């Protein structure tokens, strides 16, 4: 299950919603199924229409034709179970493939644990929780990130980075 967006508000009176897109992949396409969770219950939707408007997506779900039908879902996160691995390029990763891994330098010195990927206008930063509890941020680009395998992330630090 992947968190892919958040319903921020309704749009008009015909059942459309504004969704803030939290995914780097094309997950809001006509015909795709998405869902929200309410009290551990899954409520599934099929996307009928989608268009971009400034920094949000305007989405219309099948069988939701009135503002009152969609109001209960305002403010909820939108999830998908669709596998988008085919959209991954050679150096792309799912957040879940990175978070929680050991981080070591290219000289195999222990740095800490990858605790988050933070999106910034220039790309992403890898947040590393160091053993002393402090955090370090490393640009998630090939100049600083080496190999990523099932157990660890190798970084290539420069002086002053950590």
Residue, then its C-alpha position, 0 to 999 in steps of 0.5 A: x500500500x502506497x500513500x499517493x495523495x491527499x484530498x484537500x477539498x472539493x471542487x465544484x458541486x459535481x463530485x470532483x476533488x482536489x488532490x495534492x499529489x504525493x507520488x513521483x509516479x503516474x498514479x492518477x490515471x483514468x481507470x486506475x483504482x485508488x482508495x482511502x481508509x476510514x476506521x480500518x475500512x478500505x473505500x475504493x474509487x475508480x478514476x473517471x477524469x483527472x486534470x492538473x490545476x496549479x499545484x493540485x490534481x482535480x479528480x472525478x471518481x466514477x459514481x460520485x456525481x455530487x459534492x455531498x457524495x464526496x464530502x466525507x472523504x475530504x482531508x483523507x490520504x489516498x492510497x494505491x496498491x498498483x505496482x509502478x516498478x516498471x516506471x522506475x528508472x535505473x537509479x530510482x527507488x521506492x521510499x520503502x526500499x530506502x527507509x530503515x537501511x544502514x548507511x555506511x561511507x564508501x570506506x565502510x564507516x558506519x554513519x547511521x540509519x536512513x530515516x526519511x527522504x525529504x522532497x525539496x525543490x532541487x530533488x530529494x535529501x536522505x535524512x540519516x539518524x546518527x548513533x548519537x541521535x543527531x540527524x544528517x542530510x545528504x543530497x539523494x543524487x549520484x554524486x553522494x549516493x553510491x550502491x543501494x542493496x538489500x541491507x545498506x546504502x553507501x554514501x560518498x561524503x565530502x568534507x563537512x557533509x556529515 
